[in-house]
Amino acid sequence: MGVIRRPRTESSAAPSGGSLRHAWSLRLLLAALLLAGSEVLLWTNPLGREPFAWVVLVAGYSALSTLLLEIAARFRMHNIFSLIALAGIYGLGNGLLLNPETALVEVPRTLISRALGAHALIGLLVLALYLRLAGGLRLPTALTVIVGAVIGLAWGFWARWSPTELLLTPGPPTEPSAILIAGGISLIVIIALLLLVGRLRRAHADDALPFLTRVEWLGVATVLITLLIVRLLNATLDSLSLTVGIVLSGYSLIILWFLRRVRGATLLD
């Protein structure tokens, strides 16, 4: 049985406390996977961040992952093309709100290559992995293992040598111990959340993943809007990048609307 089931309709009964815990464990699992992908796999020097920066990132990834799952449910996402459009929204959201210092360092080049390129690609891979774990995307186990091994090998080289090539001021290569520590911490958090999801799923196996309540919408919007305001105030987000991000995100939503499945199973079933 998959981790995610078809979401309830707006008129359905309010979810119980246990169902809400189950739903939020799923959202936090996606947040942890996305954080590991964009911060550790793409190597933004995660161990060099201040503790408060991590608080901001955890809140931002949690809000962004919650929004992505809500969009996927409401637009009844059902194929790889809708998954690509959703990954594009993630790439823009990450580049503009979570990592503008690197994704927008040289607009428009890095907006295209990092936000719409690297972060969107990581988003696509992570969403595919998430749906693979959920049972909504059926991929052969051998293929999953092979792709994972290739990504792991590429990550090792990238994390080790990217600081010497991509930074405005090139630095020394990353120490292997730092790579292992960051990867190990990410793996521990993801495994812990998988165990939590599995435990809650046994008690709420037939519960649907509910749509966000008004209070949850308020929380998600508050986090994302606060991040947007902060990025604008500290000049890490410029008006051109914001305009392009809004236009392309709107375009992606239009694509999802045309690709939505009115009847039948979706990737969240």
C-alpha positions as CSV (number, residue, x, y, z in Angstrom):
1,M,0.0,0.0,0.0
2,G,1.3,3.4,-0.9
3,V,2.1,6.1,1.6
4,I,-0.3,8.6,-0.1
5,R,-3.9,8.1,-1.0
6,R,-6.4,10.3,-2.8
7,P,-7.0,13.5,-1.0
8,R,-10.4,14.2,0.6
9,T,-12.7,16.7,-1.0
10,E,-13.4,20.1,0.6
11,S,-16.7,18.9,1.9
12,S,-15.3,15.9,3.7
13,A,-15.2,15.7,7.4
14,A,-12.3,17.4,9.2
15,P,-9.3,15.0,9.7
16,S,-8.6,13.7,13.2
17,G,-5.5,14.5,15.1
18,G,-3.9,11.3,14.1
19,S,-4.6,11.9,10.4
20,L,-3.1,15.4,10.7
21,R,0.0,13.9,12.2
22,H,0.2,11.4,9.4
23,A,-0.3,14.1,6.8
24,W,2.4,16.3,8.3
25,S,4.8,13.4,8.5
26,L,4.4,13.0,4.8
27,R,5.0,16.7,4.1
28,L,8.1,16.8,6.4
29,L,9.5,13.7,4.6
30,L,9.3,15.5,1.3
31,A,10.8,18.6,2.9
32,A,13.7,16.5,4.2
33,L,14.3,14.9,0.8
34,L,14.2,18.2,-1.0
35,L,16.5,19.8,1.6
36,A,19.0,16.9,1.2
37,G,18.8,17.2,-2.5
38,S,19.3,21.0,-2.9
39,E,21.6,21.6,0.1
40,V,23.7,18.4,0.3
41,L,23.6,16.9,-3.2
42,L,24.1,20.2,-4.9
43,W,26.5,21.1,-2.1
44,T,25.8,24.7,-0.9
45,N,28.3,24.2,1.9
46,P,25.7,23.1,4.3
47,L,28.1,22.7,7.3
48,G,29.2,26.3,6.8
49,R,25.7,27.7,7.5
50,E,24.8,29.4,10.8
51,P,22.2,27.7,13.1
52,F,19.6,30.4,12.4
53,A,20.1,29.9,8.7
54,W,19.2,26.3,9.2
55,V,16.0,27.2,11.1
56,V,15.0,29.4,8.1
57,L,15.8,26.6,5.7
58,V,13.8,24.0,7.6
59,A,10.8,26.3,7.7
60,G,11.2,27.2,4.1
61,Y,11.5,23.7,2.8
62,S,8.6,22.6,5.0
63,A,6.4,25.3,3.6
64,L,7.5,24.7,0.0
65,S,7.0,20.9,0.2
66,T,3.6,21.4,1.7
67,L,2.7,23.8,-1.2
68,L,4.0,21.3,-3.8
69,L,1.9,18.4,-2.4
70,E,-1.2,20.7,-2.3
71,I,-0.7,21.7,-5.9
72,A,-0.2,18.1,-6.9
73,A,-3.4,17.0,-5.2
74,R,-5.6,19.9,-6.4
75,F,-4.4,19.5,-10.0
76,R,-4.6,15.7,-9.8
77,M,-1.1,15.2,-11.2
78,H,-0.9,11.9,-13.0
79,N,2.0,11.7,-15.5
80,I,5.7,12.6,-16.0
81,F,4.9,15.9,-17.8
82,S,2.9,17.2,-14.8
83,L,5.8,16.0,-12.6
84,I,8.2,18.1,-14.6
85,A,6.0,21.2,-14.4
86,L,5.8,20.7,-10.6
87,A,9.6,20.4,-10.4
88,G,10.0,23.6,-12.3
89,I,7.9,25.4,-9.7
90,Y,10.1,23.9,-7.0
91,G,13.3,25.0,-8.8
92,L,12.0,28.6,-9.1
93,G,10.8,28.6,-5.4
94,N,14.1,27.3,-4.2
95,G,16.2,29.7,-6.3
96,L,14.2,32.8,-5.4
97,L,13.4,32.1,-1.8
98,L,15.8,29.6,-0.3
99,N,19.1,29.9,-2.2
100,P,19.1,33.3,-4.1
101,E,22.8,33.9,-3.0
102,T,23.9,31.2,-5.4
103,A,20.9,30.8,-7.8
104,L,20.7,34.5,-8.6
105,V,24.4,35.5,-8.3
106,E,24.6,36.3,-12.1
107,V,21.1,36.8,-13.6
108,P,20.0,35.6,-16.1
109,R,22.7,32.9,-16.5
110,T,22.4,31.4,-13.0
111,L,18.7,31.8,-12.9
112,I,18.5,29.5,-15.8
113,S,21.3,27.1,-15.0
114,R,20.8,26.8,-11.3
115,A,17.2,27.6,-10.4
116,L,15.6,26.2,-13.6
117,G,18.4,23.8,-14.2
118,A,20.1,22.2,-11.1
119,H,17.4,22.8,-8.5
120,A,14.5,21.9,-10.9
121,L,16.4,18.7,-11.8
122,I,17.0,17.8,-8.2
123,G,13.3,18.5,-7.6
124,L,12.3,16.2,-10.3
125,L,14.5,13.4,-9.0
126,V,13.4,13.9,-5.4
127,L,9.7,14.0,-6.3
128,A,10.1,10.8,-8.3
129,L,11.8,9.2,-5.3
130,Y,9.1,10.4,-3.0
131,L,6.4,9.0,-5.2
132,R,8.4,5.8,-5.6
133,L,8.4,5.4,-1.8
134,A,4.7,6.3,-1.8
135,G,3.8,3.8,-4.4
136,G,2.3,6.3,-6.8
137,L,5.2,6.0,-9.2
138,R,6.1,2.4,-10.1
139,L,9.7,2.0,-11.1
140,P,11.7,-1.2,-11.2
141,T,13.9,-1.7,-8.1
142,A,17.0,-2.3,-10.2
143,L,16.5,1.0,-12.1
144,T,16.0,2.8,-8.8
145,V,19.2,1.3,-7.4
146,I,21.3,2.1,-10.5
147,V,20.1,5.7,-10.7
148,G,20.8,6.1,-7.0
149,A,24.3,4.7,-7.4
150,V,25.0,7.1,-10.4
151,I,23.7,10.1,-8.4
152,G,25.7,9.1,-5.4
153,L,28.9,8.9,-7.4
154,A,28.3,12.2,-9.2
155,W,27.5,13.8,-5.8
156,G,30.8,12.7,-4.4
157,F,32.8,14.4,-7.2
158,W,30.5,17.5,-7.3
159,A,30.6,18.1,-3.5
160,R,34.4,17.6,-3.4
161,W,35.4,19.8,-6.4
162,S,32.6,22.3,-7.1
163,P,34.0,24.9,-4.6
164,T,37.2,25.1,-6.7
165,E,35.4,25.8,-9.9
166,L,32.0,27.5,-9.4
167,L,32.5,30.1,-6.6
168,L,33.2,33.7,-7.5
169,T,36.2,33.3,-5.3
170,P,37.4,29.7,-5.8
171,G,38.3,27.9,-2.6
172,P,39.9,24.6,-1.6
173,P,38.1,21.3,-2.3
174,T,35.7,20.1,0.3
175,E,37.1,17.7,2.9
176,P,35.7,14.1,2.4
177,S,34.8,14.1,6.2
178,A,32.5,17.1,5.7
179,I,30.8,15.4,2.8
180,L,30.3,12.2,4.9
181,I,29.0,14.1,7.9
182,A,26.4,16.1,5.8
183,G,25.3,13.0,4.0
184,G,25.1,11.0,7.2
185,I,23.0,13.6,9.0
186,S,20.6,13.8,6.0
187,L,20.3,10.0,5.8
188,I,19.5,9.7,9.6
189,V,16.8,12.4,9.4
190,I,15.2,10.8,6.3
191,I,15.3,7.3,7.8
192,A,13.7,8.6,11.0
193,L,10.9,10.3,9.1
194,L,10.4,7.2,7.0
195,L,10.0,5.2,10.2
196,L,7.6,7.8,11.6
197,V,5.5,7.7,8.4
198,G,5.4,3.9,8.5
199,R,4.3,3.8,12.1
200,L,1.5,6.4,11.5
201,R,0.5,4.7,8.3
202,R,-0.3,1.5,10.2
203,A,-2.8,3.4,12.3
204,H,-4.2,5.5,9.5
205,A,-3.8,3.3,6.5
206,D,-7.2,4.2,5.0
207,D,-7.0,7.9,5.7
208,A,-6.7,10.3,2.7
209,L,-4.1,13.0,2.6
210,P,-6.2,16.0,3.4
211,F,-6.2,19.4,1.7
212,L,-4.7,22.1,3.8
213,T,-7.0,23.8,6.3
214,R,-7.3,27.6,6.4
215,V,-4.9,27.7,9.4
216,E,-2.3,25.6,7.5
217,W,-2.7,27.8,4.4
218,L,-2.0,30.8,6.6
219,G,1.1,29.2,8.1
220,V,2.5,28.2,4.7
221,A,1.8,31.6,3.2
222,T,3.3,33.4,6.2
223,V,6.6,31.5,5.9
224,L,6.9,32.0,2.1
225,I,5.9,35.7,2.1
226,T,8.2,36.4,5.0
227,L,11.1,34.8,3.0
228,L,10.1,36.8,-0.1
229,I,10.1,40.1,1.9
230,V,13.5,39.3,3.5
231,R,15.1,38.5,0.2
232,L,13.8,41.7,-1.3
233,L,15.0,43.8,1.6
234,N,18.5,42.4,1.7
235,A,18.8,42.7,-2.1
236,T,19.5,39.0,-2.7
237,L,16.3,38.9,-4.9
238,D,16.0,41.4,-7.7
239,S,12.8,42.6,-9.5
240,L,13.7,40.9,-12.8
241,S,14.2,37.5,-11.2
242,L,11.0,37.9,-9.2
243,T,9.0,38.8,-12.3
244,V,10.5,35.9,-14.3
245,G,9.8,33.6,-11.4
246,I,6.1,34.6,-11.1
247,V,5.5,34.4,-14.8
248,L,7.1,31.0,-15.2
249,S,5.4,29.6,-12.1
250,G,2.1,30.8,-13.5
251,Y,2.9,29.2,-16.8
252,S,3.7,25.9,-15.0
253,L,0.4,26.1,-13.1
254,I,-1.5,26.6,-16.4
255,I,0.3,23.4,-17.8
256,L,-0.8,21.5,-14.7
257,W,-4.3,22.7,-15.1
258,F,-4.5,21.4,-18.7
259,L,-2.8,18.1,-17.7
260,R,-5.1,17.5,-14.7
261,R,-6.9,14.2,-14.6
262,V,-10.7,14.7,-14.0
263,R,-11.3,11.0,-13.3
264,G,-9.2,8.0,-12.5
265,A,-6.0,7.4,-10.5
266,T,-3.3,10.1,-9.9
267,L,0.3,9.8,-8.8
268,L,-0.9,10.5,-5.2
269,D,-3.2,7.5,-5.1
